[in-house]
Amino acid sequence: MKYIQLGQKKIGDGYPCFIIAEASSNHGGDFKRAKKMIEVAAKAGADAVKFQVFTAENIAVDTEDPRTIVKIKEKSVFVDKDTKLIDLYRPNELPRSWLPKLAAYAKKRQIIFLATPFDEQAVDQLEAVGVPMHKVASYEMQDVPLLRKIAATKKPILLSTGMANLRDIAASLQVLKRANSGPVILLHCRSIYPTPIDQVDLLAMEVMKKEFHLPVGFSDHTLGIGAPIAAASLGAVVIEKHFILDDGVNTIDDKFSLLPSELQRMITAIREAQLALGA
């Protein structure tokens, strides 16, 4: 397939990079902030805005096991001491009742609405609001029932690879192939928050592209905008980057999220880089 059609957008080699403004949990549990994030993403020129749909109890265990404890070095609005993962996730859930309203507002602002499902129910809820594509988070790429559920929608899939080697990626792709899924785009990613610039390894995109003969993009967790611009210049067909509002409110993702002005600057730079390359 030469390209993937997403509304009026085409995703693939030779087409403008598809840029996703990742809102993640930066809404901070405030519906008005979530709407404002859609507005900011649209104004910055992003092709899509994306949230995350999870329930803390479904992705973390309520235990005192040291492996589930996050050591916080800096005080934030949510925690000021070492904290269990489940307690970190709970205040950052996106209420699922918001989904129809946020999707409708994104349509009004003329930006594609996306969200990452972390459970099978979330897939159904996102299908109900008409998302044109599904994202599989790095943490979920070995969740076979979720992969099959997403595959059944027959919609394009973004498969993030932040915690995977080539064998893991091949296994997930085999599950999707057997389930007769829609087209897949691999996202090179490092699940380090924030990712040191010398650990990004953008050349891995070319390895993945040659190994699996699939389009490849980049989900970025670095500070700044250099890595996504470089990725787009190396042929990434999708760029995903976290952003946050410039209102001083702290969230769990704020340390590696762009401010609105930085998001706009990144998008402008990617567009200019591709024009300079003749893309």
C-alpha atoms as one frame of an Amber mdcrd trajectory, in Angstrom:
protein
   0.000   0.000   0.000   1.517   3.287  -1.105  -0.241   5.366   1.542  -2.882
   5.227   4.276  -5.879   7.514   3.829  -7.051   9.214   7.003  -9.821  11.657
   6.174  -8.221  14.200   3.855  -4.722  13.161   4.956  -2.412  10.663   3.273
   0.236   8.940   5.397   3.199   7.354   3.678   6.527   7.895   1.967   6.513
  11.021  -0.166   3.653  12.676   1.717   3.825  15.364   4.416   4.696  13.914
   7.808   1.551  13.176   9.841   2.020  15.012  13.139   0.198  13.918  16.280
   0.052  16.336  19.203   0.016  13.964  22.184  -2.154  15.367  24.972  -1.678
  12.199  27.007  -2.727  12.851  30.628  -1.752  16.523  30.503  -5.420  17.443
  30.852  -4.871  16.901  34.582  -8.436  15.652  35.064  -9.936  18.943  33.904
 -12.368  18.781  30.977 -11.873  22.440  30.069  -8.120  21.866  29.880  -8.683
  18.869  27.612 -10.770  21.010  25.249  -8.164  23.751  25.345  -5.510  21.217
  24.381  -7.496  20.329  21.266  -7.695  24.004  20.413  -3.940  24.478  20.921
  -3.076  21.422  18.798  -5.281  22.623  15.959  -3.876  26.144  16.083  -0.301
  24.798  16.038  -1.009  22.958  12.794  -0.982  19.363  14.050  -2.815  16.787
  11.951  -4.243  15.019  14.998  -4.583  15.382  18.743  -4.394  12.256  20.884
  -5.359  11.337  24.429  -5.030   8.076  26.415  -7.881   5.931  27.714  -6.957
   3.745  30.664  -8.174   2.702  34.096  -5.496   2.577  36.785  -6.627  -0.804
  38.139  -6.309  -2.329  34.669  -2.683  -1.325  34.109  -1.141  -1.414  37.598
  -1.313  -3.642  40.665  -2.129  -2.225  44.095   0.900  -3.570  45.957   3.868
  -2.410  48.001   6.256  -4.391  45.793   9.322  -2.129  45.232   9.098  -2.782
  41.494   5.819  -0.857  41.405   7.109   2.170  43.300   8.014   5.323  41.390
  10.741   7.358  43.043   9.886  11.021  42.631  12.846  13.396  42.771  10.876
  16.592  42.289   7.664  17.659  43.952   4.657  17.757  41.616   0.972  18.503
  41.909   0.195  14.792  42.255   2.961  13.359  44.422   5.723  14.635  46.650
   7.158  11.303  47.757   7.838   7.816  46.422   4.505   6.618  45.061   2.871
   3.416  43.864   2.261   3.350  40.127  -1.453   2.796  40.627  -1.690   5.942
  42.757   0.175   7.872  40.082  -2.225   6.710  37.372  -5.532   7.219  39.201
  -5.717  11.042  39.067  -4.591  10.977  35.431  -7.394   8.862  34.024  -9.448
  10.440  31.259 -13.142   9.998  32.139 -14.639   7.986  29.321 -17.768  10.099
  29.359 -15.592  12.873  27.890 -14.872  10.975  24.676 -17.959  11.963  22.608
 -17.607  15.612  23.637 -13.888  15.768  22.916 -14.307  14.018  19.571 -17.065
  16.458  18.606 -14.943  19.440  19.634 -11.971  18.152  17.616 -14.227  17.848
  14.579 -15.362  21.429  15.120 -11.717  22.543  15.289 -10.956  20.533  12.131
  -8.348  18.263  13.688  -8.383  14.458  13.781  -9.269  13.019  17.202  -7.336
   9.970  18.398  -6.839   8.170  21.693  -4.784   5.187  22.811  -6.932   2.338
  24.227  -5.405   0.365  27.078  -8.216  -2.180  27.328 -10.790  -3.800  25.068
 -13.683  -1.702  26.370 -11.783   1.440  25.392 -11.561   0.149  21.805 -15.353
  -0.136  21.665 -15.761   3.328  23.159 -13.348   4.855  20.658 -15.081   3.069
  17.801 -18.343   4.619  19.027 -16.924   8.126  18.572 -15.470   7.309  15.172
 -11.697   7.411  15.589 -10.090   6.649  12.199  -6.996   4.934  13.618  -5.914
   3.046  16.742  -2.642   3.305  18.646  -1.040   0.395  20.507   1.146   1.701
  23.322   4.584   0.193  23.887   3.395  -1.290  27.179   0.505  -3.078  25.431
   2.158  -4.447  22.292   2.271  -7.968  23.766  -1.378  -7.838  24.917  -2.725
 -10.381  22.429  -6.466  -9.955  23.225  -6.123  -6.181  22.835  -4.226  -6.589
  19.557  -6.963  -8.865  18.227  -9.669  -6.469  19.357  -7.990  -3.573  17.558
  -7.329  -5.720  14.487 -11.047  -6.514  14.248 -11.809  -2.837  13.591  -9.822
  -3.120  10.308  -8.603   0.435  10.846  -4.976   1.593  10.514  -2.793   0.821
  13.518   0.122   2.697  15.055   2.288   0.112  16.827   4.706   1.685  19.299
   7.886  -0.297  19.938   9.460   1.388  22.955   9.994  -1.789  24.960  10.538
  -4.234  22.109  13.295  -5.913  20.153  12.880  -7.124  16.566  11.601 -10.501
  17.740   8.913  -8.857  19.904   7.818  -6.662  17.008   7.611  -9.657  14.699
   5.452 -11.523  17.228   2.997  -8.620  17.549   2.823  -8.204  13.780   2.111
 -11.916  13.419  -0.855 -11.600  15.799  -2.204  -8.676  13.774  -1.635 -10.476
  10.467  -3.459 -13.588  11.625  -6.343 -11.390  12.764  -6.430  -9.747   9.308
  -5.877  -6.258  10.723  -5.824  -2.971   8.909  -2.502  -1.465   7.748   0.229
  -1.023  10.364   2.699   1.802  10.927   5.558   1.047  13.310   6.595   3.801
  15.705  10.199   3.849  16.834  10.157   4.851  20.496  12.260   4.791  23.640
  10.306   4.214  26.849  12.539   6.504  28.897  10.961   9.671  30.302  12.564
  11.953  29.277  14.805  10.198  26.760  18.430  11.439  26.705  19.199  12.702
  23.214  22.135  10.312  22.845  19.836   7.332  23.433  17.222   8.084  20.747
  18.840   5.889  18.053  16.855   7.234  15.104  18.722   4.991  12.673  16.700
   2.122  14.145  13.824   3.384  11.990  15.664   2.259   8.866  16.398  -1.145
  10.410  12.696  -1.622  11.212  11.633  -0.475   7.760  13.961  -2.930   6.025
  13.128  -5.787   8.388   9.340  -5.521   8.216   8.688  -3.613   4.967   6.307
  -1.285   6.752   6.154   2.512   7.070   7.885   3.794  10.203   7.328   6.851
  12.385   8.703   8.194  15.647   7.089   8.658  19.061   9.343  11.091  20.905
  10.032  11.506  24.625  13.097  13.743  24.426  13.329  17.311  25.617  13.082
  19.895  22.857  12.317  19.539  19.159  15.595  18.405  17.575  14.881  14.657
  17.552  11.459  14.800  15.840  12.777  17.189  13.183  15.672  14.811  12.520
  13.289  11.842  12.415  11.072  13.536   9.838  14.159  14.348   7.768  15.150
  10.663   7.901  11.767   9.628   6.517   9.448   9.191   9.511   5.895   9.221
   8.142   4.397   9.959  11.586   5.698  12.090  14.431   4.093  11.940  17.872
   5.101  14.505  20.503   3.702  15.356  23.946   2.568  18.890  24.690   1.112
  20.792  27.603  -0.687  24.068  28.176   1.320  27.106  29.181  -0.609  27.739
  32.387   1.780  26.529  35.072  -0.243  23.420  35.957   2.004  20.406  36.635
   1.234  16.924  35.352   3.078  13.601  35.306   4.176  14.188  31.696   5.110
  17.861  31.923   8.873  17.256  32.104   9.037  16.035  28.501   6.107  17.960
  26.998   6.336  20.964  24.693   4.694  24.281  25.450   2.239  25.504  22.774
   4.797  27.855  21.219   7.339  25.009  21.068   4.809  22.665  19.495   4.071
  25.208  16.792   7.797  25.768  16.239   8.381  22.017  15.891   5.586  21.600
  13.359   6.811  24.563  11.300  10.375  23.213  11.344   9.262  19.722  10.243
   7.247  21.167   7.369  10.178  23.332   6.290  12.633  20.443   6.560  10.484
  18.272   4.323  10.086  21.075   1.802  13.843  21.553   1.759  14.272  17.828
   1.044  11.728  18.009  -1.756   9.159  15.913   0.114
